[in-house]
Amino acid sequence: MQKVDLTEFPNGSGWHVVHDPNNMCYKITSEKGQTKNAIFTQRSFAEKALYDYLKKVSAPPKKVGRPKKTEV
């Protein structure tokens, strides 16, 4: 699997991958205590999911609605 560079995107909420020793899995949590609703068996899978999430959050917002008609 490819290496994931998590420093590529801004991470203001402090999202990071945490190992849960009770369940032997990895979770994505923030410094504020929020947890993503997914668990992973390998750290690389969790890091890839975190990378995708940070990429989606940092993307500029898309325009919503129907484009305006141009007058002819």
C-alpha positions in Angstrom: 0.0 0.0 0.0 1.2 3.5 -0.7 2.5 5.8 2.0 0.0 8.5 3.1 1.2 12.0 3.8 -1.3 13.5 6.3 0.5 16.8 6.5 -0.7 17.6 2.9 -4.0 19.0 4.2 -4.8 21.4 7.1 -5.9 19.5 10.2 -7.3 22.2 12.6 -9.3 19.7 14.6 -6.4 17.5 15.2 -7.7 14.3 13.6 -5.5 11.3 14.2 -5.4 7.5 14.2 -5.7 5.8 17.6 -5.2 2.2 18.5 -7.9 0.6 20.7 -6.2 -2.1 22.7 -9.5 -3.6 24.0 -10.8 -4.4 20.5 -7.4 -4.6 18.7 -8.5 -2.1 16.1 -7.8 1.4 15.0 -10.2 4.4 15.1 -10.1 8.0 13.8 -10.6 10.6 16.6 -10.1 14.3 17.0 -8.6 16.3 19.8 -12.1 17.5 20.7 -13.2 13.9 21.5 -15.2 13.2 18.3 -14.8 9.8 16.8 -15.5 8.7 13.2 -18.1 5.9 12.9 -15.6 3.3 11.5 -13.0 0.9 12.8 -10.1 -0.6 10.9 -8.0 -3.7 11.4 -4.8 -2.2 10.1 -3.2 1.2 10.7 -2.6 1.8 7.0 -6.3 1.5 6.3 -7.2 4.0 9.0 -4.6 6.4 7.7 -5.9 6.1 4.2 -9.5 6.8 5.4 -8.2 9.8 7.4 -6.4 11.1 4.3 -9.5 10.8 2.2 -11.6 12.6 4.9 -9.1 15.5 5.2 -9.0 15.8 1.4 -12.8 16.0 1.2 -13.1 18.5 4.1 -10.4 20.8 2.7 -11.8 20.8 -0.9 -13.5 24.1 -1.9 -17.3 24.0 -1.7 -19.2 23.0 -4.9 -21.9 25.3 -6.3 -25.4 24.1 -5.6 -28.4 24.6 -7.9 -29.1 25.0 -11.5 -26.7 27.1 -13.6 -28.2 30.5 -14.7 -29.5 30.7 -18.3 -27.6 32.9 -20.6 -29.6 35.3 -22.6 -29.3 35.1 -26.3 
